[in-house]
Amino acid sequence: MTDSFFARLETAERDAWRAIHASPSWERLKKGIDRDFYVTLMTQVYHYTKYNAQNQALMAIKLGSDRLPLLKYCLHHAYTEAGHDLMVLKDLESIGVSAASVKASRPLPETAAFVGYLFRLQERDATARLGYSYWAEGCYPYLEDFLVGLRRDLKLQPSQLSFLVAHSVIDKAHLQEVKDILKETCSADRDLQDGVVEILETTLHLMKNIYDAVHARHPVK
């Protein structure tokens, strides 16, 4: 059952990214990325990333020692996520955007909805949020067009893309940790597997909404 479960996850992830790549927000990458679009998008990344450690930690609240591997995973992963929002601030500061202005900005409604949904996941079994972690830790191959566009259009160097480039190296190990805990906790429970797939699909749909909202704010001229 484990192999079929991971096949379901891979299919769901691929289909969700296919929908994102077919959207106007992604099609614009072929026409060029302007600075305003990039700043607004990364500002949204800041707004949801700064809460990833907190909403991950909340998933441990209802866990006891009878589910010790999952309890340890939730707390350890929350610890490793802490501070990733600072990488976004560093990248934006490298192109002249002050950290203070980013911190003072209001998230778009779509971003606020995404953050709120992640916090609501504490009502679900702790395995459910692994659907978000699964794609978030392994999304970088799907972002290649975005990275190419940033280098081509904004002339950004790797040192200015610490969140997207350096983060991708960190997350290779994190993705394996997600797969390992999924095998340990969900391999024999179809209901838990369904929950993980559901959250993967929902969170990627909400992420698409963020991309589309940023595109709507900065239409291609």
Secondary structure, DSSP 4 states (H G I P E B T S, - for coil): -HHHHHHHHHHHHHHHHHHHHTSHHHHGGGT---HHHHHHHHHHHHHHHTTHHHHHHHTTTT--GGGHHHHHHHHHHHHHHTTHHHHHHHHHHTTT--HHHHHHSPPPHHHHHHHHHHHHGGGS-TTTTHHHHHHHHT-GGGGHHHHHHHHHHS---GGG-IIIIIHHHHHHHHHHHHHHHHHHHHTT-HHHHHHHHHHHHHHHHHHHHHHHHHHHHS---
